[in-house]
Amino acid sequence: MNSPIMNTFPFELGPIRPVDEAASLLIRTTRGCPWNRCEFCVNYKDMEFSLRSLEEIKQDIAAAADYYGSDVFETCFLQDGDSFLMKTAELVALLTFLKQKFPGLKRISSYGRAQTMIRKSAEEMQAICLVGLNKLYCGMESGSDKVLKKVNKGVTASDISTSSRRAKEAGMSISEFIILGLGGQELWQEHARETAKVLNEINPHFIRVLTIGVKPGSGLLRQMEAGEYTLQTEKNIIEEQRLLIENLSGITSHYANHHAVDLLTETRGQFPRDKPRLLAIMDRYLSLTEEDRMNFTLGKRLGIYQQLDDMNRAHLHKEVDAQLLKIRASHSGQMEEIFHHLRAQIV
Ligand code: SF4
C-alpha cells in the first residue's frame, strides 16, 4: 500500500511511495504509470505517463545531495510506477550517479512491474542489481489469470512468476503484494489457490497482503454497480486468506498483513515456522460468535481495536457495542457496506 506525499523540495517528487519507504530518499525516474488501466487502481488516474530524461534525473539527484547532504540516507526509492521502462544502460548510469552522490545508500528500491521487467534479460537484471537496485515492490495482486484478466492487470501469472524469479536470481530482494478480495465472491477460491501457487513458485522474501477497498472512480466500482463483481464480506475475506495461507508451501517468505486496511494486522510471521500460528489467527476470528465478530470488525474498522486480544478489554468492548447499537439503529442490515466504506477511506 502507498502513502501520498506533499512536495516542498527543490527537486521533483511523485505522489506515492510504499509505506516501508517513509525514511527514504525519493528520486523520481518516471511520472505516473504507463499502463494506468487496472480496474482497482486510481493512484495515477489523472496523470499522463512520461519518462524523465537521464539528465533531468541526475540534476534532481545533485539537487537532493545539496539539499540534504550526501551522508543522510541509507535507503532510496525510485518513483513513480515503472523505473524498468528506462533503457538498461540509462538505469545503470542513473544508479551509478546516485551511489556517487549518496555513498551511504545500502538499499535502492523501485516498483517492479512484471509487464516491463519481463522484457529485461537475466543479464540486464544482474547489471541493474550490481549497481545498487536491490529491492523491488511487485504488485502481483493475484496469481489467477482469470482474476488478472477481470481486473485488467495486463499481465499473466506466468509473466509475474518469471519476471520475479529472474529479479530474485539477479540478487534483488522481492516483496510481492497481493490483494485479498480482488476476485470477489465470484472467484475467491480460484484467487486464493492460484495466488498461493505462484507465490510458491517465486518464494519471495516478503509477501505483503492488502485488503480490497473499492475506490470511487475505479473500474471495479463500475463492475460492482453492473453486478459483475460482488464484494466479499469481512468474514469471507478471512476465509479466503485462510485458504491462501493453507496453500502456501515450500516457501521461506516473511508474510504480513501490515496495513491499516487489513482486518487482522497481527497476521505476520515467517514461513514455514509460523504457518500454524497464522492459521490459528484466522480460525480464532472465524470461530467468534456472529455478535463478537461484528463487534471486533467494527472496533477494528473504527480504530478502537488493534488486534483480537483487544476485545478482552472490557471498556473497549463496551465502547464498540455502543457504536454498534447506534449504527444498527440507523443502518439496519448494512454492516458490510459500512465496513467496506470505512476500509475504502484508508489510503
Ligand atoms: S496497479 Fe500498478 S500497473 Fe496497475 S494501474 Fe496502478 S500503478 Fe499502474
Residues whose N, C-alpha, C, O or C-beta is under 5 A from the ligand:
A	BS01	SF4	C33 W35 N36 R37 C38 C41 N43 G81 G139
